[in-house]
Amino acid sequence: MLKLFMKYEKDENIMNISTRNIAQVSLLIAMSIVLSRMASIRIAVGGVEGIRIGFGKLPIILGSFILGPLYGGLVGAISDFLGYIIQPIGPYLPHFTIISALCGILPVVLFRIMRGNEDHIISIIIPVGITVALTELFLISYSLHIIFAIPWQILLVPRLISVPITIVIYSYLIYVFVRRKVVQIAQHQG
């Protein structure tokens, strides 16, 4: 997987830092931070927040599709770290920064592996679904369980409801952005 990632990065010559890329990364980071803190649908269960559907990962996944896995990973890592600096909740845990970076790396890598076609929504649902399921359902739950000893049932039940909804919303929005030419998926050259 790492060889595939490095091959695409080398072929795309994405290591060139341009003003446009810096501006796009900055905008996506700002969007992720704001959406993470302000735009979440929270459903109370028993008087406490039980199910949370957040939109903070959408700019990270968009960054992956628009700019490629390197910049997508940077958007994820930087937005998580800056979000913690701006509004710290508990101690800083790098586990979540790594998971957020992975959320920016995986979508376009999976899209390219399956040789996705941006005209078909299934080509967007599969990489977004795998990414969100892996990061939100498994890796974040696993990290919370290991670090804070939170029981699996408390972690997984709400996520089993929110993750499929999140996958549908993210996939639909990205598909609409691509179809209306708001964004263009970074394609492998060569």
TORBA-53410 format. One record per residue: residue number from 0; x, y, z of N, C-alpha, C, CB in turn. Coordinates in steps of 0.1 Angstrom, whole numbers, padded with zeros to 4 digits. Glycine has a CB too. Layout:
! TORBA-53410
{NUM, {X, Y, Z}, {X, Y, Z}, {X, Y, Z}, {X, Y, Z}},
...
//
This chain:
! TORBA-53410
{0, {0008, -0012, 0000}, {0000, 0000, 0000}, {0009, 0012, 0000}, {-0009, 0000, 0012}},
{1, {0020, 0012, 0008}, {0029, 0024, 0009}, {0035, 0026, -0005}, {0039, 0022, 0020}},
{2, {0039, 0015, -0012}, {0046, 0016, -0025}, {0036, 0023, -0035}, {0050, 0002, -0030}},
{3, {0023, 0018, -0034}, {0013, 0024, -0043}, {0011, 0039, -0040}, {0000, 0017, -0041}},
{4, {0011, 0043, -0027}, {0009, 0057, -0023}, {0021, 0065, -0028}, {0008, 0058, -0008}},
{5, {0033, 0060, -0027}, {0045, 0067, -0031}, {0046, 0068, -0046}, {0058, 0061, -0025}},
{6, {0042, 0058, -0053}, {0042, 0058, -0068}, {0033, 0069, -0073}, {0037, 0044, -0073}},
{7, {0021, 0070, -0067}, {0011, 0080, -0072}, {0016, 0094, -0069}, {-0002, 0078, -0065}},
{8, {0022, 0096, -0057}, {0027, 0109, -0053}, {0039, 0113, -0063}, {0032, 0109, -0039}},
{9, {0047, 0103, -0066}, {0059, 0106, -0075}, {0054, 0109, -0089}, {0068, 0095, -0075}},
{10, {0044, 0101, -0094}, {0039, 0103, -0108}, {0032, 0116, -0109}, {0030, 0092, -0111}},
{11, {0024, 0121, -0099}, {0017, 0133, -0100}, {0025, 0145, -0098}, {0006, 0133, -0089}},
{12, {0038, 0144, -0093}, {0046, 0155, -0090}, {0039, 0165, -0081}, {0051, 0162, -0103}},
{13, {0032, 0159, -0071}, {0024, 0167, -0062}, {0033, 0173, -0051}, {0013, 0158, -0055}},
{14, {0046, 0169, -0051}, {0055, 0175, -0041}, {0057, 0190, -0043}, {0068, 0167, -0041}},
{15, {0054, 0194, -0056}, {0055, 0209, -0058}, {0045, 0216, -0050}, {0054, 0212, -0074}},
{16, {0050, 0225, -0042}, {0042, 0234, -0034}, {0038, 0246, -0042}, {0049, 0237, -0020}},
{17, {0025, 0248, -0044}, {0021, 0260, -0051}, {0012, 0268, -0042}, {0013, 0256, -0064}},
{18, {0011, 0281, -0045}, {0002, 0290, -0038}, {-0012, 0285, -0038}, {0003, 0304, -0044}},
{19, {-0016, 0280, -0049}, {-0030, 0275, -0050}, {-0032, 0263, -0041}, {-0033, 0270, -0065}},
{20, {-0023, 0253, -0040}, {-0024, 0242, -0031}, {-0024, 0247, -0016}, {-0013, 0232, -0033}},
{21, {-0016, 0256, -0013}, {-0015, 0261, 0001}, {-0028, 0268, 0004}, {-0003, 0271, 0002}},
{22, {-0034, 0275, -0005}, {-0047, 0282, -0002}, {-0058, 0272, -0001}, {-0050, 0292, -0014}},
{23, {-0058, 0262, -0009}, {-0069, 0251, -0008}, {-0067, 0244, 0005}, {-0068, 0242, -0020}},
{24, {-0055, 0240, 0008}, {-0053, 0233, 0021}, {-0057, 0241, 0033}, {-0038, 0229, 0022}},
{25, {-0054, 0254, 0033}, {-0058, 0263, 0044}, {-0073, 0264, 0045}, {-0051, 0277, 0041}},
{26, {-0079, 0266, 0033}, {-0094, 0267, 0033}, {-0100, 0254, 0039}, {-0099, 0270, 0019}},
{27, {-0096, 0242, 0034}, {-0101, 0230, 0039}, {-0099, 0227, 0054}, {-0095, 0218, 0031}},
{28, {-0087, 0231, 0059}, {-0084, 0230, 0073}, {-0094, 0239, 0081}, {-0070, 0235, 0076}},
{29, {-0096, 0251, 0076}, {-0105, 0261, 0083}, {-0119, 0255, 0083}, {-0105, 0275, 0077}},
{30, {-0123, 0250, 0072}, {-0137, 0244, 0071}, {-0138, 0232, 0080}, {-0140, 0240, 0056}},
{31, {-0128, 0224, 0081}, {-0129, 0212, 0089}, {-0130, 0216, 0104}, {-0117, 0203, 0087}},
{32, {-0122, 0226, 0108}, {-0122, 0230, 0122}, {-0136, 0236, 0125}, {-0111, 0241, 0125}},
{33, {-0141, 0245, 0117}, {-0154, 0251, 0120}, {-0165, 0240, 0119}, {-0157, 0262, 0109}},
{34, {-0165, 0232, 0109}, {-0176, 0222, 0108}, {-0175, 0212, 0120}, {-0175, 0214, 0095}},
{35, {-0163, 0208, 0125}, {-0162, 0199, 0136}, {-0168, 0205, 0149}, {-0147, 0196, 0138}},
{36, {-0167, 0218, 0150}, {-0171, 0224, 0163}, {-0186, 0230, 0162}, {-0162, 0235, 0167}},
{37, {-0190, 0233, 0150}, {-0203, 0241, 0149}, {-0214, 0233, 0142}, {-0200, 0253, 0141}},
{38, {-0210, 0224, 0133}, {-0220, 0218, 0124}, {-0221, 0203, 0127}, {-0218, 0220, 0109}},
{39, {-0228, 0199, 0138}, {-0230, 0185, 0141}, {-0244, 0183, 0145}, {-0220, 0181, 0153}},
{40, {-0250, 0172, 0140}, {-0263, 0168, 0144}, {-0262, 0159, 0156}, {-0271, 0161, 0133}},
{41, {-0267, 0164, 0168}, {-0266, 0156, 0180}, {-0280, 0151, 0184}, {-0260, 0165, 0191}},
{42, {-0281, 0138, 0186}, {-0293, 0132, 0191}, {-0291, 0127, 0205}, {-0298, 0120, 0181}},
{43, {-0300, 0132, 0214}, {-0299, 0128, 0228}, {-0305, 0114, 0230}, {-0305, 0138, 0237}},
{44, {-0298, 0106, 0238}, {-0303, 0093, 0242}, {-0302, 0092, 0257}, {-0296, 0081, 0235}},
{45, {-0314, 0092, 0264}, {-0313, 0091, 0278}, {-0308, 0104, 0285}, {-0305, 0080, 0283}},
{46, {-0310, 0115, 0278}, {-0306, 0128, 0284}, {-0291, 0132, 0281}, {-0308, 0128, 0298}},
{47, {-0284, 0123, 0274}, {-0270, 0127, 0271}, {-0268, 0125, 0256}, {-0260, 0117, 0278}},
{48, {-0258, 0131, 0250}, {-0255, 0130, 0236}, {-0252, 0115, 0233}, {-0243, 0139, 0232}},
{49, {-0261, 0109, 0225}, {-0259, 0095, 0222}, {-0254, 0093, 0208}, {-0273, 0088, 0223}},
{50, {-0260, 0100, 0198}, {-0256, 0098, 0184}, {-0252, 0112, 0179}, {-0268, 0092, 0176}},
{51, {-0240, 0113, 0173}, {-0235, 0125, 0168}, {-0231, 0123, 0153}, {-0223, 0131, 0176}},
{52, {-0237, 0131, 0144}, {-0233, 0130, 0130}, {-0226, 0144, 0127}, {-0246, 0128, 0121}},
{53, {-0213, 0143, 0125}, {-0205, 0155, 0123}, {-0201, 0156, 0109}, {-0193, 0154, 0132}},
{54, {-0198, 0169, 0105}, {-0194, 0172, 0091}, {-0179, 0176, 0090}, {-0203, 0182, 0086}},
{55, {-0172, 0175, 0101}, {-0158, 0179, 0101}, {-0148, 0171, 0093}, {-0153, 0179, 0115}},
{56, {-0152, 0159, 0090}, {-0143, 0150, 0082}, {-0146, 0152, 0067}, {-0145, 0136, 0085}},
{57, {-0157, 0159, 0063}, {-0160, 0161, 0049}, {-0149, 0169, 0042}, {-0173, 0168, 0048}},
{58, {-0144, 0180, 0048}, {-0134, 0188, 0041}, {-0121, 0179, 0040}, {-0131, 0201, 0048}},
{59, {-0118, 0171, 0049}, {-0106, 0162, 0049}, {-0107, 0152, 0037}, {-0104, 0155, 0062}},
{60, {-0119, 0146, 0036}, {-0121, 0137, 0025}, {-0121, 0144, 0011}, {-0134, 0129, 0027}},
{61, {-0127, 0156, 0011}, {-0127, 0164, -0001}, {-0112, 0168, -0005}, {-0135, 0177, 0001}},
{62, {-0104, 0171, 0005}, {-0090, 0174, 0003}, {-0083, 0162, -0003}, {-0083, 0178, 0016}},
{63, {-0086, 0150, 0001}, {-0080, 0138, -0005}, {-0084, 0137, -0020}, {-0085, 0126, 0003}},
{64, {-0097, 0139, -0023}, {-0101, 0137, -0036}, {-0096, 0149, -0045}, {-0117, 0137, -0037}},
{65, {-0096, 0161, -0040}, {-0092, 0172, -0048}, {-0076, 0173, -0050}, {-0097, 0185, -0042}},
{66, {-0069, 0171, -0039}, {-0055, 0174, -0040}, {-0046, 0161, -0039}, {-0051, 0183, -0028}},
{67, {-0052, 0150, -0036}, {-0044, 0138, -0035}, {-0041, 0134, -0021}, {-0031, 0139, -0043}},
{68, {-0035, 0122, -0019}, {-0034, 0116, -0006}, {-0024, 0124, 0003}, {-0029, 0102, -0006}},
{69, {-0014, 0130, -0002}, {-0004, 0137, 0006}, {-0011, 0149, 0012}, {0008, 0141, -0002}},
{70, {-0017, 0158, 0004}, {-0023, 0170, 0009}, {-0036, 0166, 0017}, {-0027, 0179, -0002}},
{71, {-0043, 0156, 0014}, {-0054, 0151, 0022}, {-0050, 0147, 0036}, {-0061, 0139, 0015}},
{72, {-0039, 0140, 0037}, {-0033, 0136, 0050}, {-0029, 0149, 0058}, {-0022, 0127, 0048}},
{73, {-0023, 0158, 0051}, {-0019, 0171, 0058}, {-0032, 0178, 0063}, {-0011, 0180, 0048}},
{74, {-0042, 0179, 0055}, {-0054, 0186, 0059}, {-0060, 0179, 0072}, {-0065, 0186, 0048}},
{75, {-0060, 0166, 0071}, {-0065, 0158, 0083}, {-0057, 0161, 0096}, {-0066, 0144, 0080}},
{76, {-0044, 0159, 0094}, {-0035, 0160, 0106}, {-0035, 0175, 0112}, {-0021, 0156, 0102}},
{77, {-0033, 0184, 0103}, {-0033, 0198, 0107}, {-0046, 0203, 0113}, {-0029, 0208, 0096}},
{78, {-0057, 0199, 0107}, {-0070, 0204, 0112}, {-0073, 0197, 0126}, {-0081, 0200, 0103}},
{79, {-0069, 0185, 0128}, {-0070, 0179, 0141}, {-0062, 0186, 0152}, {-0067, 0164, 0141}},
{80, {-0049, 0188, 0148}, {-0040, 0195, 0158}, {-0044, 0209, 0161}, {-0026, 0195, 0152}},
{81, {-0047, 0217, 0150}, {-0052, 0231, 0153}, {-0065, 0231, 0160}, {-0053, 0238, 0139}},
{82, {-0074, 0222, 0157}, {-0087, 0221, 0164}, {-0084, 0219, 0179}, {-0095, 0210, 0158}},
{83, {-0075, 0210, 0182}, {-0071, 0208, 0196}, {-0066, 0221, 0203}, {-0061, 0197, 0198}},
{84, {-0057, 0228, 0195}, {-0051, 0240, 0201}, {-0061, 0251, 0203}, {-0040, 0246, 0191}},
{85, {-0071, 0252, 0194}, {-0081, 0262, 0195}, {-0091, 0259, 0206}, {-0089, 0264, 0182}},
{86, {-0095, 0246, 0207}, {-0105, 0242, 0217}, {-0101, 0228, 0223}, {-0119, 0241, 0211}},
{87, {-0092, 0229, 0233}, {-0087, 0216, 0238}, {-0098, 0210, 0247}, {-0074, 0218, 0247}},
{88, {-0099, 0197, 0245}, {-0108, 0189, 0254}, {-0100, 0177, 0259}, {-0122, 0184, 0246}},
{89, {-0095, 0178, 0271}, {-0087, 0168, 0277}, {-0073, 0169, 0272}, {-0092, 0154, 0274}},
{90, {-0065, 0159, 0274}, {-0051, 0159, 0269}, {-0050, 0157, 0254}, {-0042, 0149, 0277}},
{91, {-0039, 0162, 0249}, {-0036, 0159, 0234}, {-0032, 0145, 0232}, {-0025, 0169, 0229}},
{92, {-0039, 0138, 0223}, {-0036, 0124, 0220}, {-0033, 0123, 0205}, {-0048, 0115, 0224}},
{93, {-0021, 0120, 0202}, {-0017, 0119, 0188}, {-0024, 0108, 0180}, {-0002, 0118, 0186}},
{94, {-0030, 0099, 0187}, {-0037, 0088, 0180}, {-0048, 0094, 0171}, {-0044, 0079, 0191}},
{95, {-0055, 0104, 0176}, {-0066, 0109, 0168}, {-0061, 0118, 0156}, {-0075, 0118, 0177}},
{96, {-0049, 0124, 0158}, {-0043, 0131, 0147}, {-0039, 0122, 0135}, {-0031, 0140, 0151}},
{97, {-0034, 0110, 0139}, {-0030, 0100, 0129}, {-0042, 0095, 0122}, {-0022, 0089, 0136}},
{98, {-0053, 0092, 0130}, {-0065, 0087, 0124}, {-0071, 0098, 0115}, {-0075, 0084, 0135}},
{99, {-0070, 0110, 0118}, {-0075, 0121, 0110}, {-0067, 0122, 0097}, {-0075, 0134, 0117}},
{100, {-0054, 0120, 0098}, {-0045, 0121, 0086}, {-0049, 0109, 0077}, {-0030, 0120, 0090}},
{101, {-0051, 0097, 0083}, {-0055, 0085, 0075}, {-0068, 0088, 0068}, {-0056, 0073, 0084}},
{102, {-0077, 0095, 0074}, {-0090, 0099, 0068}, {-0088, 0107, 0055}, {-0099, 0106, 0078}},
{103, {-0077, 0115, 0055}, {-0073, 0123, 0043}, {-0065, 0115, 0033}, {-0066, 0135, 0047}},
{104, {-0059, 0104, 0036}, {-0051, 0096, 0027}, {-0059, 0086, 0020}, {-0039, 0090, 0035}},
{105, {-0067, 0079, 0027}, {-0074, 0067, 0022}, {-0083, 0069, 0010}, {-0081, 0060, 0033}},
{106, {-0092, 0079, 0010}, {-0103, 0079, 0000}, {-0098, 0079, -0014}, {-0111, 0091, 0002}},
{107, {-0088, 0088, -0018}, {-0084, 0088, -0032}, {-0075, 0076, -0035}, {-0076, 0101, -0034}},
{108, {-0068, 0071, -0025}, {-0060, 0059, -0028}, {-0069, 0047, -0031}, {-0051, 0056, -0016}},
{109, {-0080, 0046, -0023}, {-0089, 0035, -0026}, {-0096, 0038, -0039}, {-0099, 0034, -0015}},
{110, {-0100, 0050, -0042}, {-0106, 0054, -0055}, {-0097, 0049, -0067}, {-0109, 0069, -0055}},
{111, {-0084, 0052, -0065}, {-0075, 0049, -0076}, {-0073, 0034, -0077}, {-0062, 0056, -0074}},
{112, {-0072, 0027, -0066}, {-0070, 0012, -0066}, {-0082, 0005, -0073}, {-0069, 0007, -0052}},
{113, {-0094, 0010, -0071}, {-0105, 0004, -0078}, {-0108, 0010, -0091}, {-0118, 0006, -0069}},
{114, {-0099, 0019, -0095}, {-0100, 0026, -0108}, {-0114, 0032, -0110}, {-0097, 0016, -0120}},
{115, {-0117, 0040, -0100}, {-0131, 0046, -0099}, {-0134, 0055, -0111}, {-0132, 0053, -0086}},
{116, {-0146, 0057, -0113}, {-0151, 0066, -0123}, {-0159, 0076, -0116}, {-0159, 0058, -0135}},
{117, {-0156, 0089, -0117}, {-0162, 0099, -0110}, {-0177, 0101, -0114}, {-0155, 0112, -0111}},
{118, {-0181, 0095, -0125}, {-0195, 0097, -0130}, {-0204, 0087, -0123}, {-0195, 0095, -0145}},
{119, {-0199, 0077, -0116}, {-0207, 0067, -0109}, {-0206, 0069, -0094}, {-0203, 0053, -0113}},
{120, {-0217, 0071, -0087}, {-0217, 0073, -0073}, {-0211, 0061, -0065}, {-0232, 0076, -0068}},
{121, {-0212, 0049, -0070}, {-0207, 0038, -0064}, {-0192, 0039, -0062}, {-0210, 0024, -0071}},
{122, {-0185, 0045, -0072}, {-0171, 0047, -0072}, {-0167, 0057, -0061}, {-0166, 0052, -0085}},
{123, {-0176, 0065, -0056}, {-0174, 0074, -0045}, {-0178, 0068, -0032}, {-0181, 0088, -0048}},
{124, {-0190, 0061, -0032}, {-0195, 0055, -0020}, {-0185, 0045, -0014}, {-0208, 0048, -0022}},
{125, {-0179, 0037, -0022}, {-0170, 0026, -0017}, {-0158, 0032, -0010}, {-0165, 0017, -0028}},
{126, {-0150, 0041, -0016}, {-0138, 0046, -0008}, {-0142, 0054, 0004}, {-0129, 0054, -0018}},
{127, {-0153, 0062, 0002}, {-0158, 0070, 0014}, {-0163, 0061, 0025}, {-0169, 0080, 0010}},
{128, {-0170, 0051, 0021}, {-0175, 0041, 0031}, {-0165, 0034, 0038}, {-0184, 0031, 0024}},
{129, {-0155, 0029, 0031}, {-0144, 0021, 0037}, {-0136, 0031, 0047}, {-0134, 0015, 0027}},
{130, {-0133, 0043, 0042}, {-0126, 0053, 0050}, {-0133, 0056, 0063}, {-0123, 0065, 0042}},
{131, {-0146, 0060, 0062}, {-0154, 0064, 0074}, {-0156, 0052, 0083}, {-0168, 0070, 0069}},
{132, {-0159, 0040, 0078}, {-0161, 0029, 0086}, {-0148, 0025, 0093}, {-0166, 0017, 0078}},
{133, {-0137, 0025, 0086}, {-0124, 0022, 0093}, {-0120, 0032, 0103}, {-0113, 0021, 0082}},
{134, {-0121, 0045, 0100}, {-0116, 0055, 0110}, {-0126, 0057, 0121}, {-0114, 0068, 0102}},
{135, {-0139, 0060, 0117}, {-0149, 0064, 0128}, {-0154, 0052, 0136}, {-0161, 0070, 0121}},
{136, {-0157, 0041, 0129}, {-0162, 0029, 0136}, {-0152, 0021, 0143}, {-0170, 0020, 0126}},
{137, {-0140, 0018, 0137}, {-0131, 0009, 0143}, {-0119, 0016, 0150}, {-0125, 0000, 0132}},
{138, {-0112, 0025, 0143}, {-0100, 0031, 0148}, {-0102, 0040, 0160}, {-0092, 0038, 0138}},
{139, {-0112, 0049, 0159}, {-0115, 0058, 0170}, {-0121, 0050, 0181}, {-0125, 0069, 0165}},
{140, {-0130, 0041, 0179}, {-0136, 0032, 0189}, {-0125, 0025, 0196}, {-0146, 0023, 0184}},
{141, {-0116, 0019, 0189}, {-0105, 0011, 0194}, {-0096, 0020, 0203}, {-0096, 0004, 0183}},
{142, {-0092, 0032, 0198}, {-0084, 0041, 0206}, {-0091, 0045, 0219}, {-0081, 0053, 0197}},
{143, {-0103, 0049, 0218}, {-0111, 0053, 0230}, {-0111, 0041, 0240}, {-0125, 0057, 0227}},
{144, {-0113, 0029, 0235}, {-0114, 0017, 0244}, {-0100, 0015, 0250}, {-0118, 0005, 0236}},
{145, {-0090, 0015, 0243}, {-0076, 0013, 0248}, {-0072, 0024, 0258}, {-0066, 0011, 0237}},
{146, {-0074, 0036, 0254}, {-0069, 0048, 0262}, {-0077, 0050, 0275}, {-0069, 0060, 0254}},
{147, {-0090, 0050, 0273}, {-0099, 0054, 0284}, {-0107, 0042, 0290}, {-0109, 0064, 0280}},
{148, {-0105, 0030, 0285}, {-0112, 0018, 0289}, {-0127, 0019, 0289}, {-0107, 0014, 0304}},
{149, {-0132, 0026, 0278}, {-0146, 0027, 0276}, {-0151, 0014, 0270}, {-0150, 0039, 0267}},
{150, {-0162, 0008, 0276}, {-0167, -0005, 0271}, {-0171, -0004, 0256}, {-0179, -0010, 0279}},
{151, {-0169, -0015, 0249}, {-0172, -0015, 0234}, {-0186, -0012, 0231}, {-0168, -0029, 0229}},
{152, {-0196, -0017, 0240}, {-0210, -0015, 0237}, {-0213, 0000, 0237}, {-0218, -0022, 0247}},
{153, {-0208, 0007, 0246}, {-0210, 0022, 0247}, {-0205, 0029, 0234}, {-0204, 0028, 0259}},
{154, {-0194, 0024, 0229}, {-0187, 0030, 0218}, {-0194, 0026, 0204}, {-0173, 0026, 0217}},
{155, {-0197, 0014, 0203}, {-0201, 0009, 0190}, {-0216, 0011, 0186}, {-0198, -0006, 0189}},
{156, {-0225, 0010, 0196}, {-0239, 0011, 0193}, {-0243, 0024, 0187}, {-0247, 0009, 0206}},
{157, {-0239, 0036, 0192}, {-0242, 0048, 0186}, {-0235, 0050, 0172}, {-0238, 0060, 0194}},
{158, {-0223, 0045, 0171}, {-0216, 0046, 0158}, {-0222, 0037, 0147}, {-0201, 0042, 0161}},
{159, {-0227, 0026, 0151}, {-0234, 0017, 0141}, {-0246, 0024, 0135}, {-0238, 0004, 0148}},
{160, {-0251, 0034, 0142}, {-0262, 0042, 0136}, {-0257, 0054, 0128}, {-0272, 0047, 0148}},
{161, {-0247, 0061, 0134}, {-0242, 0073, 0128}, {-0233, 0071, 0116}, {-0235, 0082, 0138}},
{162, {-0225, 0061, 0116}, {-0216, 0058, 0105}, {-0223, 0056, 0091}, {-0207, 0046, 0108}},
{163, {-0233, 0048, 0090}, {-0240, 0046, 0077}, {-0246, 0059, 0072}, {-0250, 0035, 0078}},
{164, {-0252, 0067, 0081}, {-0258, 0080, 0077}, {-0247, 0089, 0072}, {-0265, 0086, 0089}},
{165, {-0236, 0089, 0080}, {-0224, 0098, 0076}, {-0219, 0094, 0062}, {-0213, 0097, 0086}},
{166, {-0218, 0081, 0059}, {-0213, 0076, 0046}, {-0222, 0081, 0035}, {-0212, 0061, 0046}},
{167, {-0235, 0080, 0037}, {-0245, 0084, 0027}, {-0244, 0099, 0024}, {-0259, 0080, 0031}},
{168, {-0243, 0107, 0035}, {-0243, 0121, 0034}, {-0230, 0126, 0027}, {-0244, 0128, 0047}},
{169, {-0219, 0121, 0032}, {-0206, 0125, 0026}, {-0205, 0121, 0011}, {-0194, 0118, 0033}},
{170, {-0209, 0108, 0008}, {-0208, 0103, -0006}, {-0217, 0111, -0015}, {-0212, 0088, -0006}},
{171, {-0229, 0114, -0011}, {-0238, 0122, -0019}, {-0233, 0136, -0021}, {-0252, 0123, -0012}},
{172, {-0228, 0143, -0011}, {-0223, 0156, -0013}, {-0211, 0157, -0022}, {-0219, 0162, 0001}},
{173, {-0202, 0147, -0020}, {-0190, 0147, -0029}, {-0194, 0144, -0043}, {-0180, 0136, -0024}},
{174, {-0203, 0135, -0045}, {-0208, 0132, -0058}, {-0215, 0144, -0065}, {-0218, 0120, -0058}},
{175, {-0223, 0151, -0057}, {-0229, 0163, -0063}, {-0218, 0174, -0066}, {-0239, 0169, -0053}},
{176, {-0208, 0175, -0058}, {-0197, 0185, -0061}, {-0190, 0181, -0073}, {-0187, 0186, -0049}},
{177, {-0187, 0168, -0075}, {-0180, 0164, -0087}, {-0189, 0165, -0100}, {-0176, 0149, -0085}},
{178, {-0202, 0161, -0099}, {-0211, 0162, -0110}, {-0213, 0176, -0115}, {-0224, 0155, -0107}},
{179, {-0213, 0185, -0105}, {-0216, 0200, -0109}, {-0203, 0207, -0112}, {-0223, 0206, -0098}},
{180, {-0192, 0200, -0112}, {-0179, 0205, -0116}, {-0174, 0215, -0105}, {-0179, 0212, -0129}},
{181, {-0178, 0214, -0093}, {-0173, 0223, -0082}, {-0159, 0218, -0078}, {-0183, 0222, -0070}},
{182, {-0157, 0205, -0078}, {-0144, 0199, -0076}, {-0141, 0189, -0087}, {-0144, 0192, -0062}},
{183, {-0128, 0186, -0088}, {-0124, 0176, -0098}, {-0115, 0167, -0090}, {-0116, 0183, -0110}},
{184, {-0117, 0154, -0092}, {-0110, 0144, -0085}, {-0096, 0143, -0091}, {-0116, 0130, -0085}},
{185, {-0085, 0143, -0082}, {-0072, 0142, -0086}, {-0069, 0128, -0093}, {-0062, 0145, -0075}},
{186, {-0066, 0128, -0105}, {-0064, 0116, -0112}, {-0049, 0112, -0114}, {-0071, 0117, -0126}},
{187, {-0047, 0099, -0115}, {-0033, 0094, -0117}, {-0029, 0098, -0131}, {-0032, 0079, -0114}},
{188, {-0017, 0104, -0132}, {-0012, 0107, -0146}, {-0002, 0097, -0150}, {-0006, 0121, -0145}},
{189, {-0005, 0090, -0161}, {0005, 0080, -0166}, {0001, 0066, -0166}, {0017, 0081, -0158}},
//
